[in-house]
C-alpha cells in the first residue's frame, strides 16, 4: 500500500469513527479537512501503519475539542 492509500484509509477510518461518536457533527465539518491534513503530514513524515494513523487522527480530533487555556 503506498502512502496516499495509507493516508486515505486512515483518514476514512478515523473520520467515520469520529462521526459515530459525535452524531451531531456535519460530515463536512472544518475538522474534516484538519484531520486530513494531519494524517497526510504524518504519512509524509514516514508513518505507514494505517491503524496507528487512524488512532493518532482520533487523538488529534479529541485535542481540538479541549478548550484552550490562555
N, C-alpha and C positions, 0 to 999 in steps of 0.2 A: 504494500500500500504506500503510495507516495504522499508527500507532505500535504498537498491540497485535499486529498481524500481523507487523510487523518484529521485535518482541521475541520473539514465538513462534517465528518461523522461525529467527532467530539462535540462540535457546536450543536448539531441537531439533537444529540442525546441530552446535553446539558440544558438547552432551551426547552425541550419538551418536558423534562422533569421539573424545571422551574415553573413552567406554566401549570403543571398538575398540582404543584404545591400552592401556587398563588393564582387561584382561579379568576381573580378579578382583574388580572393584568391583560391588557390588549396584546395580541400576538405580535404587533408591530411597535411595541413599546421601545423607547430610546435605549433601554438596557440591552435590547437585542443586538443592536449594532456595536455597542460597547463590548458585549460578550464576544462577538465575532472577532473584533479587533484583538481582544485579549488572547483568545485562543490562537489566532494567526501569529501573533507575536511570539507566543510560547513555542509554536511549531518552528518558526524561523530561528529560534534560539536552540533548536535541536531536540525538543521533546517529540517522541514518536509513539508514545503509549496512549492510544485513544481513550481508554478508561481513565487513566490518570488525568489527561487533559479535561475530560468531562467533569471529573470531581473538582479539579482546580478551577474550572469555569463556574461551577456552582458555588464554590467558596468565594470566588470573586464577586459574583452576584450578591451573595449574602453580605459581603463587605460594603456594597453600595447601599444597603438598607440601613446601616448604622448611622445614627445622627452624628454629625461632625462636632467635635468639641473645639471651640475657638479659643 
